[in-house]
Amino acid sequence: MLDSFLQKIFVLTACLAINSCHQLSFIDVPSTNQNSRIDYLVIHATSEQFEESLRLLSTPNSNPVSAHYLVPALNDPSYPGENLRVYRLVDESRRAWHAGTSNWGNVSSLNDRSIGIEVVNEFNCRNLEPNPGDDQGIRVECQFPAYPESQIELLVRLINEILDRYPDIDPIDVVAHADISPSRKSDPGPKFPWNQLYGNGIGAWYENDAVAKHLETIRSQQPSVSEVQCALLVYGYPIEVTGRHDSQSQFAMRAFQLHFRPANYDGSIDDKSIAILFALNEKYRAKASNEQRLKCQKQMGSE
């Protein structure tokens, strides 16, 4: 009797298991009304050696952060391999915690719509603190090591594969961590070879002829602070048009210079930086959204 009862229980359990494992079948009709949720690519530098970077980005800690990819360097004594390999930490379909408080163009919280790449580089910055209302110049102490060529070659391969998967990522939306959080971040720093990446079909860069043309105009008629701030806003930087080159304006200009004018990244407004900015807007933002331009005009009108 007991054996018969146990047999019935076994059969019933098996039936329940089979039913619970049965999955819905779907009819796939791909809609044309869709696009990728990935619109941005954010480049970071770790500020730590490989081993510590991997720990911080992949295990529980007091400040949980992550990225989709980690790119090591062969000259790192904590890197265990003889050949460089990319480390994938978060699947591209999932949200990594890499951008933090961030803005670019009309978009905030870029974690939701971006892929983050951490590049091992032991840069170090101190005193990167905004000081609202301070027009006397920001003071930031940083040391930026160079990036080995083998590391950049691997990074270029990785980014090109990502761009093949997400061809709608605009060149101006391949950004530095400093671009999207200028008052908090400096990475990947002035020694990151953005121009070299541009030569490999990655990101934005300016044309020298256009810069020369704008330099000539600027030297004959100097733009106002508001016009420069407006140009930074149109390009994508998070900045308020105040008409004063206050600390938030200096940090935005410094982030721009870290990316596009690494010979001088003190945050001051100079002719060469303005000319590069105007040339970039002419090349990439000629059709900037009306929302951005109206926001700029409104802020300029309220000075």
C-alpha positions as CSV (number, residue, x, y, z in Angstrom):
1,M,0.0,0.0,0.0
2,L,2.8,2.4,0.9
3,D,4.7,1.6,-2.3
4,S,1.6,2.3,-4.3
5,F,1.1,5.6,-2.6
6,L,4.7,6.7,-3.1
7,Q,4.4,5.7,-6.8
8,K,1.4,8.0,-7.2
9,I,3.2,10.8,-5.5
10,F,6.2,10.3,-7.9
11,V,3.9,10.4,-10.9
12,L,2.1,13.5,-9.7
13,T,5.4,15.3,-9.0
14,A,6.7,14.4,-12.4
15,C,3.6,15.7,-14.1
16,L,3.8,19.0,-12.2
17,A,7.4,19.3,-13.1
18,I,6.7,18.8,-16.7
19,N,3.9,21.3,-16.7
20,S,5.9,23.9,-14.8
21,C,8.7,23.5,-17.3
22,H,6.4,24.0,-20.3
23,Q,7.1,27.5,-21.8
24,L,4.9,29.8,-23.7
25,S,5.4,29.7,-27.4
26,F,5.6,33.1,-29.2
27,I,4.9,34.3,-32.7
28,D,7.7,36.7,-33.6
29,V,6.7,39.8,-35.6
30,P,9.6,42.2,-35.3
31,S,8.2,45.8,-35.2
32,T,9.9,48.5,-37.2
33,N,9.1,50.9,-34.3
34,Q,12.1,50.3,-32.1
35,N,15.8,51.1,-31.7
36,S,18.7,50.2,-29.5
37,R,18.7,51.4,-25.9
38,I,22.5,52.0,-26.2
39,D,23.2,55.5,-27.4
40,Y,26.5,56.4,-25.6
41,L,29.9,55.0,-25.0
42,V,31.8,56.3,-21.9
43,I,35.6,55.9,-21.5
44,H,37.0,55.8,-18.0
45,A,40.4,55.3,-16.4
46,T,40.6,53.2,-13.2
47,S,43.2,55.1,-11.2
48,E,44.2,51.7,-9.8
49,Q,46.3,48.8,-10.9
50,F,44.6,45.9,-12.6
51,E,44.1,43.6,-9.6
52,E,42.5,46.3,-7.5
53,S,40.4,47.6,-10.4
54,L,39.0,44.1,-11.0
55,R,38.2,43.7,-7.3
56,L,36.4,47.0,-7.1
57,L,34.4,46.6,-10.3
58,S,33.3,43.0,-9.7
59,T,32.9,42.3,-6.0
60,P,30.9,43.8,-3.1
61,N,32.4,46.9,-1.6
62,S,31.4,50.0,0.2
63,N,31.1,52.0,-3.0
64,P,29.6,49.5,-5.5
65,V,30.7,50.3,-9.1
66,S,31.0,48.3,-12.3
67,A,31.6,48.6,-16.0
68,H,30.9,46.5,-19.0
69,Y,34.5,46.0,-19.8
70,L,37.9,46.4,-18.2
71,V,41.0,46.8,-20.4
72,P,44.3,46.0,-18.7
73,A,47.9,47.0,-19.5
74,L,50.9,44.8,-19.9
75,N,53.2,47.0,-17.8
76,D,50.9,46.6,-14.8
77,P,52.7,44.3,-12.2
78,S,49.4,43.0,-10.9
79,Y,48.2,41.8,-14.3
80,P,48.6,38.0,-14.4
81,G,48.8,37.3,-18.1
82,E,51.5,37.6,-20.8
83,N,48.9,38.5,-23.4
84,L,46.3,41.3,-23.1
85,R,42.7,40.2,-22.8
86,V,39.6,42.3,-22.4
87,Y,37.6,41.4,-19.2
88,R,33.8,41.5,-19.6
89,L,32.2,42.3,-16.3
90,V,28.6,43.2,-17.2
91,D,26.6,42.0,-20.2
92,E,25.9,44.8,-22.7
93,S,22.1,44.1,-22.3
94,R,22.4,45.0,-18.6
95,R,22.9,48.3,-16.8
96,A,26.4,48.8,-15.3
97,W,27.1,51.3,-12.5
98,H,29.8,53.4,-14.1
99,A,28.6,56.9,-14.9
100,G,27.1,58.0,-11.6
101,T,25.6,61.5,-11.6
102,S,26.1,62.4,-15.2
103,N,24.7,64.6,-18.1
104,W,25.3,64.9,-21.8
105,G,23.2,67.0,-24.1
106,N,19.6,66.5,-23.0
107,V,20.2,63.2,-21.2
108,S,21.0,62.6,-17.6
109,S,21.9,59.4,-15.7
110,L,23.9,57.9,-18.6
111,N,24.1,54.5,-16.9
112,D,20.7,53.7,-18.4
113,R,21.7,54.2,-22.0
114,S,25.5,53.6,-22.2
115,I,28.3,51.1,-22.3
116,G,31.1,51.8,-19.9
117,I,34.7,50.8,-20.5
118,E,37.3,51.1,-17.8
119,V,40.9,51.4,-19.0
120,V,43.6,50.5,-16.4
121,N,45.6,53.7,-15.8
122,E,47.0,54.9,-12.4
123,F,46.1,58.5,-12.7
124,N,45.7,60.5,-9.5
125,C,43.8,63.8,-8.9
126,R,43.3,65.8,-5.7
127,N,41.3,68.8,-4.8
128,L,38.8,68.3,-7.6
129,E,36.0,70.1,-5.8
130,P,33.6,72.7,-7.3
131,N,33.5,76.0,-5.6
132,P,30.4,77.9,-6.8
133,G,30.9,81.6,-7.4
134,D,34.7,81.4,-7.5
135,D,36.0,83.2,-10.6
136,Q,39.6,83.1,-9.5
137,G,40.5,79.9,-11.2
138,I,40.1,76.3,-10.2
139,R,43.0,74.4,-8.6
140,V,43.3,70.7,-9.4
141,E,46.4,68.6,-8.8
142,C,46.7,65.6,-11.1
143,Q,49.3,63.2,-12.4
144,F,48.4,61.4,-15.6
145,P,50.5,58.4,-16.8
146,A,50.7,57.6,-20.5
147,Y,48.7,54.7,-22.1
148,P,50.8,51.9,-23.6
149,E,50.3,51.4,-27.3
150,S,49.3,47.7,-26.9
151,Q,46.5,48.7,-24.5
152,I,45.2,51.3,-26.9
153,E,45.3,48.8,-29.8
154,L,43.2,46.4,-27.8
155,L,40.8,49.2,-26.8
156,V,40.4,50.2,-30.5
157,R,39.4,46.6,-31.4
158,L,36.9,46.4,-28.6
159,I,35.3,49.8,-29.4
160,N,35.0,49.0,-33.1
161,E,33.3,45.8,-32.3
162,I,30.9,47.7,-30.0
163,L,30.2,50.3,-32.7
164,D,29.5,47.5,-35.2
165,R,26.8,46.2,-32.8
166,Y,25.4,49.8,-32.1
167,P,26.0,51.8,-35.4
168,D,23.6,54.5,-34.2
169,I,26.1,55.7,-31.5
170,D,27.1,59.2,-32.8
171,P,30.8,60.2,-32.8
172,I,30.0,63.0,-30.4
173,D,28.5,60.4,-28.0
174,V,31.7,58.6,-27.5
175,V,32.7,60.5,-24.4
176,A,35.0,60.8,-21.5
177,H,33.9,60.3,-17.9
178,A,35.1,63.9,-17.4
179,D,32.8,65.1,-20.2
180,I,29.7,63.9,-18.5
181,S,30.7,64.8,-14.9
182,P,33.2,67.7,-15.3
183,S,33.1,69.0,-11.7
184,R,33.8,65.5,-10.3
185,K,36.0,63.6,-12.8
186,S,39.2,64.0,-14.9
187,D,39.5,60.6,-16.6
188,P,40.7,59.3,-18.9
189,G,42.9,62.5,-18.8
190,P,45.0,64.5,-21.3
191,K,47.2,61.6,-22.3
192,F,44.3,59.5,-23.6
193,P,44.8,59.5,-27.4
194,W,41.4,60.7,-28.7
195,N,42.9,61.8,-32.0
196,Q,44.3,58.3,-32.5
197,L,40.9,56.8,-31.8
198,Y,39.4,59.2,-34.3
199,G,41.9,58.0,-36.9
200,N,40.5,54.5,-36.3
201,G,36.9,55.6,-36.9
202,I,36.0,56.2,-33.2
203,G,34.6,59.4,-31.7
204,A,34.8,63.0,-32.7
205,W,37.6,65.3,-33.7
206,Y,38.0,68.7,-35.3
207,E,39.4,69.8,-38.7
208,N,42.5,72.0,-38.6
209,D,41.3,74.2,-41.4
210,A,38.0,74.9,-39.6
211,V,40.0,75.8,-36.4
212,A,42.2,78.2,-38.3
213,K,39.1,79.9,-39.9
214,H,37.5,80.4,-36.5
215,L,40.7,81.6,-34.9
216,E,40.9,84.4,-37.4
217,T,37.3,85.5,-36.7
218,I,37.8,85.2,-32.9
219,R,40.9,87.4,-32.9
220,S,39.0,90.1,-34.7
221,Q,35.9,89.9,-32.6
222,Q,36.2,88.1,-29.2
223,P,33.1,86.1,-28.2
224,S,31.5,86.8,-24.8
225,V,31.7,84.4,-21.9
226,S,28.0,83.7,-22.5
227,E,28.6,82.7,-26.1
228,V,31.4,80.3,-25.1
229,Q,29.2,78.8,-22.4
230,C,26.4,78.5,-24.9
231,A,28.7,76.7,-27.3
232,L,29.7,74.2,-24.6
233,L,26.1,73.6,-23.8
234,V,25.2,73.0,-27.4
235,Y,28.0,70.5,-27.8
236,G,26.7,68.6,-24.8
237,Y,28.5,69.7,-21.7
238,P,26.4,70.2,-18.5
239,I,26.8,73.9,-17.9
240,E,24.7,76.9,-16.9
241,V,25.0,80.1,-19.0
242,T,25.8,82.7,-16.4
243,G,27.9,85.2,-18.3
244,R,30.7,84.7,-15.7
245,H,33.5,82.2,-16.0
246,D,32.7,80.8,-12.6
247,S,33.8,77.4,-11.3
248,Q,31.2,75.3,-13.0
249,S,32.1,77.0,-16.3
250,Q,35.8,76.5,-15.6
251,F,35.2,72.8,-14.9
252,A,33.2,72.3,-18.1
253,M,35.9,74.1,-20.2
254,R,38.6,72.0,-18.4
255,A,36.8,68.8,-19.3
256,F,36.6,70.0,-22.9
257,Q,40.3,70.8,-23.0
258,L,41.2,67.4,-21.4
259,H,39.4,65.8,-24.4
260,F,40.3,68.2,-27.3
261,R,43.1,70.4,-26.2
262,P,45.4,68.5,-23.8
263,A,48.3,71.0,-24.2
264,N,46.3,73.3,-21.9
265,Y,43.6,72.1,-19.6
266,D,43.5,74.7,-16.8
267,G,39.9,75.6,-17.6
268,S,40.6,79.1,-18.8
269,I,39.0,80.5,-21.9
270,D,41.6,80.9,-24.6
271,D,41.3,81.6,-28.3
272,K,42.5,78.1,-29.4
273,S,40.0,76.3,-27.2
274,I,37.1,78.5,-28.4
275,A,38.1,77.9,-32.1
276,I,38.2,74.1,-31.5
277,L,34.8,74.3,-29.8
278,F,33.3,76.3,-32.6
279,A,34.8,74.0,-35.2
280,L,33.3,70.9,-33.5
281,N,29.9,72.5,-33.2
282,E,30.0,73.4,-36.9
283,K,31.0,69.8,-37.8
284,Y,28.7,67.8,-35.5
285,R,26.1,70.1,-34.0
286,A,24.9,72.1,-37.0
287,K,21.5,70.5,-36.5
288,A,21.5,70.7,-32.7
289,S,18.1,70.2,-31.2
290,N,15.9,73.3,-30.9
291,E,15.5,72.4,-27.2
292,Q,19.3,73.0,-26.6
293,R,19.4,76.2,-28.5
294,L,16.2,77.6,-26.8
295,K,17.7,76.6,-23.5
296,C,20.8,78.5,-24.3
297,Q,19.0,81.6,-25.6
298,K,16.8,81.6,-22.5
299,Q,19.7,81.4,-20.2
300,M,21.6,84.2,-22.1
301,G,18.5,86.4,-21.9
302,S,18.1,86.0,-18.2
303,E,21.6,87.3,-17.3
